[in-house]
Amino acid sequence: MLNIAVFISGSGSNLQSIIDNCESGNVNAKIQLVLSNEPDAFGIERAKKHNIPAVTVNHRDYSSRQDFEDAICQSLKDYNIDLICLAGFMRVLTAHFLNQFPNKVINIHPALLPSFAGTQGQQDAFDYGVKFTGCTVHFVDTGVDTGPIIIQAVVPVKQDDTLEILKKRILAQEHKVYPQAIQYIAQGAVKISGNKVVIDGLANALDFAEIYPPAKIFDK
Ligand code: GAR
């Protein structure tokens, strides 16, 4: 059983998906702690409802990132955490923190990395006019959204989409890929080789392409 901590800043819908998939047995992990940097994050209520310990470490209470990160480490020290899952956690973690948890921190990002890194991945993809975007779960390194990619889902951007519709379509996929990434790690199937992640047991090669708008001339 993998002992995990989930870090949040807001609604916590990804946290909810992780909770639900741990409870159903889809994911062989136990959430030992939910940590929020925002005292009013709704995700804290979600944790409490499932009797998961939840703490707030408010970054505004610390004069430096290092002090903030030390306070986070202090909160984690009583739990034997194997994996830290950032789920809408909107603070950058520095090498000071990450070096204490090598290859043990993962993040979900609402775009197909390495495109549209940063704090508004859905909007940046929408504004750019890409036809496909998606979401990515990756290991966290000291860059911003740059670590080895574990899993991605591709989501179409339809021409009559609003940003809100697109965000919902991406989020629905986030709720699938994040528990799956954690389960791959829980079952010991994930290896990092340079900047690439290799997952054991993926025998079936993918062979598909989606085209949008439709390539109608080839449908005949
Ligand atoms: C999610 O869309 C997640 O991918 C995004 O914040 C949202 C949190 O939603 N994360 C980032 O943008 C990180 N750069 P949630 O609180 O409902 O899980």
Residues whose N, C-alpha, C, O or C-beta is under 5 A from the ligand:
A	BS01	GAR	G10 S11 G12 S13 N14 L15 A87 G88 F89 I108 H109 P110 G118 T119
